[in-house]
Amino acid sequence: MTVGGKEDIEGLKEIGKIVALTISEMKNQIRAGMTTKELDEIGGRFLRRYGATSAPKITYNFPGNTCISINHEVAHGVSGNRKIKEGDLINIDVSAELNGYFADSGHSFQIPLYTPSITRLCQYTHATMMRVISSLKHGVRLNEVGRIIQNKARKGGYKVITNLCSHGIGRSLHETPENILPIYDKHDKRVLKEGMVITVEPFLSTGAEYTVGSRDGWTLCVPDNSFCAQHEHTIIVTRDQPIITTVA
Protein backbone atom coordinates (compact mmCIF):
# COMPACT_ATOMS: atom_id res chain seq x y z
CA MET A 1 0.00 0.00 0.00
CA THR A 2 1.00 3.58 -0.62
CA VAL A 3 -0.77 6.05 1.65
CA GLY A 4 -2.92 8.62 -0.08
CA GLY A 5 -3.25 11.15 2.71
CA LYS A 6 -3.87 11.85 6.39
CA GLU A 7 -6.86 9.51 6.59
CA ASP A 8 -4.72 6.55 5.55
CA ILE A 9 -1.97 7.47 8.01
CA GLU A 10 -4.44 7.78 10.89
CA GLY A 11 -6.11 4.49 9.98
CA LEU A 12 -2.76 2.69 9.89
CA LYS A 13 -1.71 4.26 13.19
CA GLU A 14 -4.99 3.24 14.85
CA ILE A 15 -4.70 -0.45 14.02
CA GLY A 16 -0.95 -0.34 14.67
CA LYS A 17 -1.55 0.93 18.20
CA ILE A 18 -4.09 -1.81 18.85
CA VAL A 19 -1.63 -4.45 17.67
CA ALA A 20 1.10 -3.02 19.91
CA LEU A 21 -1.23 -2.90 22.92
CA THR A 22 -2.31 -6.49 22.28
CA ILE A 23 1.28 -7.72 22.41
CA SER A 24 1.86 -5.69 25.57
CA GLU A 25 -1.26 -7.13 27.22
CA MET A 26 -0.28 -10.70 26.34
CA LYS A 27 3.27 -10.19 27.62
CA ASN A 28 2.01 -8.66 30.86
CA GLN A 29 -0.34 -11.57 31.54
CA ILE A 30 1.91 -14.44 30.53
CA ARG A 31 3.04 -16.78 33.30
CA ALA A 32 4.64 -20.19 33.66
CA GLY A 33 1.98 -22.92 33.73
CA MET A 34 -0.35 -21.10 31.35
CA THR A 35 -1.19 -22.85 28.08
CA THR A 36 -0.49 -21.16 24.77
CA LYS A 37 -4.24 -21.39 24.07
CA GLU A 38 -4.98 -19.34 27.19
CA LEU A 39 -2.42 -16.75 26.10
CA ASP A 40 -3.88 -16.62 22.60
CA GLU A 41 -7.38 -16.09 23.99
CA ILE A 42 -6.12 -13.09 25.96
CA GLY A 43 -4.93 -11.61 22.68
CA GLY A 44 -8.17 -12.44 20.90
CA ARG A 45 -10.32 -10.81 23.58
CA PHE A 46 -8.15 -7.70 23.53
CA LEU A 47 -8.44 -7.34 19.76
CA ARG A 48 -12.21 -7.74 19.89
CA ARG A 49 -12.47 -5.14 22.66
CA TYR A 50 -11.14 -2.57 20.20
CA GLY A 51 -13.20 -3.85 17.27
CA ALA A 52 -10.17 -5.34 15.49
CA THR A 53 -10.02 -8.69 13.71
CA SER A 54 -7.19 -11.21 13.61
CA ALA A 55 -5.53 -10.81 10.20
CA PRO A 56 -4.21 -14.40 9.84
CA LYS A 57 -7.68 -15.70 10.68
CA ILE A 58 -9.49 -13.70 8.01
CA THR A 59 -6.69 -13.99 5.44
CA TYR A 60 -5.55 -17.61 5.79
CA ASN A 61 -8.08 -19.20 8.15
CA PHE A 62 -5.28 -19.54 10.70
CA PRO A 63 -6.37 -21.62 13.73
CA GLY A 64 -5.72 -18.93 16.34
CA ASN A 65 -5.96 -15.23 17.03
CA THR A 66 -2.21 -14.70 17.23
CA CYS A 67 0.99 -16.60 16.45
CA ILE A 68 2.81 -17.90 19.54
CA SER A 69 6.15 -19.65 18.98
CA ILE A 70 8.26 -21.21 21.74
CA ASN A 71 11.98 -22.06 21.92
CA HIS A 72 12.95 -23.90 18.71
CA GLU A 73 9.76 -22.72 17.00
CA VAL A 74 10.39 -19.57 14.98
CA ALA A 75 7.14 -18.33 13.46
CA HIS A 76 3.45 -19.00 12.87
CA GLY A 77 3.14 -21.07 16.05
CA VAL A 78 -0.34 -22.49 16.66
CA SER A 79 -1.68 -22.23 20.20
CA GLY A 80 -2.91 -25.28 22.08
CA ASN A 81 -2.51 -27.24 25.30
CA ARG A 82 1.26 -26.76 25.55
CA LYS A 83 2.17 -25.24 28.90
CA ILE A 84 4.60 -22.35 29.05
CA LYS A 85 7.60 -23.07 31.27
CA GLU A 86 10.13 -20.97 33.16
CA GLY A 87 12.98 -19.95 30.88
CA ASP A 88 11.02 -20.42 27.64
CA LEU A 89 11.87 -18.16 24.71
CA ILE A 90 8.54 -16.77 23.49
CA ASN A 91 7.65 -15.01 20.27
CA ILE A 92 4.28 -13.27 20.03
CA ASP A 93 3.33 -12.13 16.54
CA VAL A 94 0.10 -10.16 16.20
CA SER A 95 -1.41 -8.90 12.97
CA ALA A 96 -4.88 -7.40 12.78
CA GLU A 97 -7.36 -5.41 10.70
CA LEU A 98 -9.60 -2.46 11.51
CA ASN A 99 -11.67 -0.40 9.06
CA GLY A 100 -9.79 -1.89 6.11
CA TYR A 101 -6.30 -1.16 7.46
CA PHE A 102 -3.75 -3.78 8.58
CA ALA A 103 -0.76 -3.81 10.93
CA ASP A 104 1.72 -6.53 11.87
CA SER A 105 4.18 -6.69 14.76
CA GLY A 106 6.25 -9.28 16.61
CA HIS A 107 8.18 -9.46 19.87
CA SER A 108 10.56 -12.09 21.27
CA PHE A 109 11.33 -12.34 24.98
CA GLN A 110 12.16 -14.90 27.65
CA ILE A 111 10.05 -16.01 30.58
CA PRO A 112 12.02 -15.82 33.85
CA LEU A 113 14.35 -17.50 34.77
CA TYR A 114 16.47 -15.47 32.39
CA THR A 115 19.44 -16.80 30.44
CA PRO A 116 22.03 -14.14 29.45
CA SER A 117 22.55 -15.62 25.98
CA ILE A 118 18.81 -15.56 25.22
CA THR A 119 18.44 -12.06 26.64
CA ARG A 120 21.25 -10.85 24.40
CA LEU A 121 19.75 -12.56 21.34
CA CYS A 122 16.39 -10.82 21.89
CA GLN A 123 17.95 -7.42 22.56
CA TYR A 124 20.34 -7.65 19.63
CA THR A 125 17.54 -8.62 17.24
CA HIS A 126 15.49 -5.63 18.39
CA ALA A 127 18.48 -3.34 17.89
CA THR A 128 18.95 -4.79 14.40
CA MET A 129 15.34 -4.04 13.51
CA MET A 130 15.64 -0.46 14.75
CA ARG A 131 18.91 0.00 12.85
CA VAL A 132 17.15 -1.02 9.64
CA ILE A 133 14.15 1.22 10.29
CA SER A 134 16.32 4.28 10.99
CA SER A 135 18.04 3.78 7.61
CA LEU A 136 14.94 3.63 5.42
CA LYS A 137 13.44 6.58 3.55
CA HIS A 138 12.27 7.64 0.11
CA GLY A 139 14.84 6.73 -2.58
CA VAL A 140 16.70 4.06 -0.60
CA ARG A 141 17.14 0.68 -2.29
CA LEU A 142 14.88 -2.01 -0.85
CA ASN A 143 17.85 -4.40 -0.61
CA GLU A 144 19.28 -2.15 2.09
CA VAL A 145 17.01 -4.04 4.48
CA GLY A 146 18.83 -7.29 3.81
CA ARG A 147 22.26 -5.69 3.74
CA ILE A 148 21.87 -4.20 7.21
CA ILE A 149 20.34 -7.34 8.74
CA GLN A 150 23.09 -9.53 7.30
CA ASN A 151 25.89 -7.23 8.44
CA LYS A 152 24.46 -6.72 11.93
CA ALA A 153 23.93 -10.45 12.41
CA ARG A 154 27.50 -11.21 11.40
CA LYS A 155 28.90 -8.58 13.78
CA GLY A 156 26.81 -9.96 16.63
CA GLY A 157 27.83 -13.56 16.02
CA TYR A 158 24.37 -14.62 14.79
CA LYS A 159 22.92 -16.22 11.67
CA VAL A 160 20.02 -14.91 9.59
CA ILE A 161 16.93 -17.00 8.91
CA THR A 162 16.85 -16.54 5.15
CA ASN A 163 13.45 -18.00 4.23
CA LEU A 164 11.36 -15.54 6.27
CA CYS A 165 11.00 -12.08 4.74
CA SER A 166 9.65 -8.63 5.40
CA HIS A 167 6.73 -7.58 3.18
CA GLY A 168 4.36 -4.91 2.06
CA ILE A 169 1.17 -4.38 4.08
CA GLY A 170 -1.62 -1.85 4.51
CA ARG A 171 -4.90 -2.78 2.86
CA SER A 172 -4.20 -6.50 3.27
CA LEU A 173 -1.80 -8.55 5.35
CA HIS A 174 0.68 -9.27 2.56
CA GLU A 175 1.08 -6.89 -0.38
CA THR A 176 3.73 -5.62 -2.73
CA PRO A 177 6.60 -5.17 -2.30
CA GLU A 178 6.83 -8.90 -1.68
CA ASN A 179 9.85 -10.91 -0.50
CA ILE A 180 11.92 -8.15 1.08
CA LEU A 181 14.87 -10.43 1.70
CA PRO A 182 16.79 -10.47 5.01
CA ILE A 183 20.07 -10.89 3.15
CA TYR A 184 21.64 -8.65 0.53
CA ASP A 185 20.53 -9.23 -3.06
CA LYS A 186 22.50 -7.10 -5.51
CA HIS A 187 20.00 -7.92 -8.27
CA ASP A 188 17.05 -6.34 -6.39
CA LYS A 189 16.72 -2.89 -7.97
CA ARG A 190 13.49 -1.90 -6.20
CA VAL A 191 13.46 1.49 -4.48
CA LEU A 192 11.45 2.71 -1.50
CA LYS A 193 8.89 5.41 -2.24
CA GLU A 194 7.31 7.98 0.05
CA GLY A 195 4.09 6.58 1.53
CA MET A 196 5.00 2.94 1.03
CA VAL A 197 3.91 0.70 3.91
CA ILE A 198 6.10 -2.30 4.81
CA THR A 199 7.12 -4.49 7.71
CA VAL A 200 10.68 -4.82 8.98
CA GLU A 201 11.20 -8.16 10.72
CA PRO A 202 14.67 -9.67 11.17
CA PHE A 203 14.94 -13.24 12.43
CA LEU A 204 18.35 -13.86 14.01
CA SER A 205 19.45 -17.26 15.27
CA THR A 206 22.22 -18.88 17.25
CA GLY A 207 22.78 -21.48 14.53
CA ALA A 208 20.12 -22.20 11.93
CA GLU A 209 19.81 -20.28 8.65
CA TYR A 210 16.39 -21.55 7.59
CA THR A 211 13.15 -22.94 9.00
CA VAL A 212 11.24 -26.14 8.29
CA GLY A 213 7.56 -26.95 8.58
CA SER A 214 5.93 -29.01 11.30
CA ARG A 215 3.10 -31.51 11.50
CA ASP A 216 0.43 -28.91 12.18
CA GLY A 217 1.03 -27.39 8.74
CA TRP A 218 1.64 -23.91 10.15
CA THR A 219 4.44 -23.72 12.70
CA LEU A 220 7.95 -23.09 11.35
CA CYS A 221 10.89 -24.42 13.38
CA VAL A 222 14.67 -24.50 13.23
CA PRO A 223 16.04 -27.87 12.05
CA ASP A 224 18.44 -28.05 15.01
CA ASN A 225 18.54 -27.01 18.66
CA SER A 226 19.40 -23.37 18.03
CA PHE A 227 17.28 -20.45 19.20
CA CYS A 228 15.82 -17.65 17.12
CA ALA A 229 14.42 -14.22 17.98
CA GLN A 230 12.22 -11.96 15.86
CA HIS A 231 11.14 -8.37 16.27
CA GLU A 232 8.80 -6.65 13.84
CA HIS A 233 7.26 -3.25 13.22
CA THR A 234 5.00 -1.91 10.50
CA ILE A 235 6.31 1.38 9.07
CA ILE A 236 5.31 4.10 6.63
CA VAL A 237 8.19 5.34 4.46
CA THR A 238 8.69 9.12 4.37
CA ARG A 239 11.33 11.49 3.05
CA ASP A 240 12.86 11.54 6.54
CA GLN A 241 12.49 9.02 9.37
CA PRO A 242 9.80 6.35 8.85
CA ILE A 243 6.57 6.45 10.82
CA ILE A 244 6.34 3.37 13.03
CA THR A 245 2.64 2.50 13.28
CA THR A 246 2.92 -0.44 15.70
CA VAL A 247 3.65 1.54 18.87
CA ALA A 248 1.35 2.13 21.84
ABEGO torsion letter per residue (X at the ends): XBBAEAAAAAAAAAAAAAAAAAAAAAAAABBBGBBAAAAAAAAAAAAAAAGBBBAAAAAAGBBEABBBBBEABABGBBBBABBBBBGBBBBBBBBBBBGGBBBBBBBBBBBOBBBAAAAAAAAAAAAAAAAAAAABBBGBBAAAAAAAAAAAAAAAGBBBBAABBBBBBGABABBOBBGBBABBBAABABBBBBGBBBBBBBBBBAABABBBBBAAGABBBBABABBBBBBBBBBBBBABBBBBABBX
